[in-house]
Amino acid sequence: MFIFDPNRFSIKSFFKAVALITRIPVPDKTFEGNQSNLSIDWAYPLIGLLLALPIYFFGLLLLSFSFDSGLVAAATVILLIMSTGAMHEDGLADTVDGFWGGWNKENRLEIMKDSHVGTYGIIALIFSILIRWYCIKLCIDQSLFFVAIITSCTLSRSFMTFYMWATPCAKEIGLSANTGRPDDVSTGLALLIGLFTTILFLGIKSLIVLTLCFIILWSAKTISTKKINGQTGDTIGAVQQICEVCILCVISL
């Protein structure tokens, strides 16, 4: 039986999560001592917020100097990619390459592990970047820049945690396997943060966004289970990217 331990949800666990999925420097003491009881998955949506706020204010600065909304949208996408070291984009490309370029589980996992990017992956990245750029541009033109960047960064990472909880690991080694599946409390907390942010900023439109994200989650779980018998770090990144794209599409309508 799980017993809630507040020490598992400390600032140290937050910093460890920051170190895992971003390129933001964290204090060295983050990795000192016994970390077996640290839970980091709950912090993913908060990291989305951490990334989104400075990027939003930088975008506002550019807009105050009369930069075109298309250029500000491009800068936003570039900064988001740089802040994570293109981690989620890499996951999207590897997942698409592996799932539709391989013939069995072993072959697909081998393709996903390969550092080279195939045609499927390149096409997926092009569409992801272009759609995000265009939707952010539309949101800026409609004065929805803040809503778009905060909601998409936060909720998409909530569903990263939800997907990890709902889908078993496909491999015994790797980033996802080393991190471990989130427990119920971590998953619930991450989802609660994402739901609160989405409902707060989107109101009735949040129903459409949340429905789409749950469909993506169910589809990702079904496809990844069929293709490789579970999830990996790459498929987690792909879920984040697809959710982010769909969230931006709905907000920009």
N, C-alpha and C positions, 0 to 999 in steps of 0.2 A: 504493500500500500504506500502511495506517495504522500510524504509529509512535506508541507510547504516550508522551505528554508529561505528566509530573506537574504541570507549571505550568498545564495546562488545568483541573486539578481542585483549584484553590486556594481559600483563604478568600474571595478576591475574587470568584471565580465563584459561590461559595455566596451571598455577600451580593447579588450581582446577581440571582440566582434569587429570593431573598427579596423584593427590590424589585419583581420582576415579578409574582409571584402572591400577595403579601400586602400588608397596609397597615402592616407593621412598618418603622419608620425604619431606614435603613442609613447608614454613614459616606459623606460626600460624595466621598471619594477612591475609592469603589467604581467610579465612572464616569470616572476619569481614565486617560489613557494609551491605548495600543492594546489593544483588547479582541477583536480578530478571532480570537484563538486560544483564547478562553474557552469552555468547555463548561459549560452551566448545568443541562441536563436531568437529569443524574445526581443533582442535589441535591434534586429534588422530594420524594422520600420522607423525606429528612432534615428538610425544611421541615414536612412533616406531623407529624413528631415534635416539632419546635420549637413548633408550634401546640398540639399535644395536651397536652404536659406542664403548662404553666401553667393551662390550662383544667381539667385533671384536678384539680390541687391547689386551684384555686378551688372546684370542685365538692365536694371533700373538706371544705373550710372551711364551705361551706353545710350539708353533712350534719352536721358537728360541732355546728352550731347548731340541729339538729333540723328543718331544712327538709325538706319532702316531696320524695320522689324525683321526682315529676312536675315540680316547680318547678326542681329541680337539672338535670333533663334539658332543660327549656326554656331555662335559662340556658346550658347547654352548647351547644345548637344556635345560640342567638343569638350567643354569643361566637365560634363557628366562622364564622358568616356575617360578623360584623363584622370579624374578623381578616383576611379575604380581600377585604373590600369587596363581598361577594356575587358575586365574579367567576365562580365555578363555577356558582352558581345562575342567573346571567344567561346563561351558556352553555347550560345545560339548557333554559331557557325559549326562548331564541332558536332552538335546534336543533329543538325540538318544533314551534314555530310555523312555521319555514321548511320542514322536511321534510314536514309534513302540511298545510301551508297553501298551498304553492306547486305550480305545475304543471310547471315545468322547472328546470334548473340555475340559470339567470340569475334567475328569479323567486324561487326559494328563497333564493339568496344575498342578494338585495335585501331580502327579509323579515327574514333573520337580521341584516342590517346595521341595520335600522330600530330606533330606540330604544324604540318602543312595544312593549308586550307584548300578545299576543293571547290568546284563550280557551284554546287548547291549552297555551300556556306557563304561564298562571296555574294551570290544572289540574295540570300537571306539578309546579309548585312546591309547591302545596298537598299533593300526595301525598308528595313528597320530604321536606318538613319534618315532616309528621305521622308518617310511618313512622319517620324518624330519631328524632323525639322519643319515640315509643312504645317503640322498641327500646332506646334508651338508658335509659329508665325501667325497663324489664324487666331490663336488665343491672345497673343500680344495685341493684335489689331482690335480684338473685342474686349480689351481690358480684363482678360482672364489669365494673365501670365502667372500671377501669384497662386491662384487656385490650381492651375494646371501643373505647375512644377512641384508644388507641395503635395498635392494629392497623388500624382503619378509616381513620385519617388517613394512616398510612404506606403501606399496600398500595394504597389507591386512587390515590395519587399515583405509585406505581411504575408502575401500569398507564396513567397519563397518558403517561409517557415511552414505554412499550412501544407504545401506540397511535400516537403520533407517529412512531415508527420504522417501524411496520408499514404505515402509510397515507400516501400522498403528499399534498402540499398541494393543496388545491382551487383556491387563488388565488395569484397572483404577488405580491400585496401583502396586508398584514394582520399581525396579531400572530404567528400561526403561521409564516407565510412569512418574516417578519423574524427570528424565532428560528432557523428552519431545522430540518431533520430531525435527530434525534440520531444520532450514529454508533454503531457496534456496542459500543464500550467503555462509553460513557455509558449506553446502554440496558441492557447487561449488569450494570453496577454498580447502577443504579437498581432493576432487578428483583431482584438479589441482596439488597439491603437489605430490600426488601419481603418476599421469601421467608423470609429469616432471622428477621425480626420475627414473621411470621405463624406459622411452625413453632415458634418459641420459646414463644409465648404460647398457641397454640391446640392444639398437639399433633396428634392424629389428625383433629380437626375442620378443620385447615388444608387437608386434601385436598378437602373440600366447598367451602370458601371459594375456594381456588385454581381449582378446576374451574369454579365459577360465574364468576369473574373472566375466565378464558380464554374462556368462552362469550360473555361480554359483549364482550370485545375482538374476537372473530371476528365477532359480530353487528354491532358498531359499524363495523368496517372494511367489511363487506359492504354495510350499509345506506348509509353515508356515500359509499361509492364509487358506488353505484347512484344516489343522489339528487343528489350534487354533484361526483362524480368525485374525491373525496378528503376530507381533513380540514381544519378551520379551528380557530381558537381557541375558537369556541363548541362545536364537537363534542368538543374535548378536555375542556372543562369538563363537558359532559354525561356523558362516560365516567367522569370522577372521581365525579360525583354518583351515578350508577347503581351503580358499584362500591361506594361507601361505603354506600349503602342495603342492598345485598345482603349485604355483610360484616356489618353490624349485625344484619340479620335472622337470619343463621346463628348468630351468637354468642348472640343472645337466646333461641334455641330451648331 
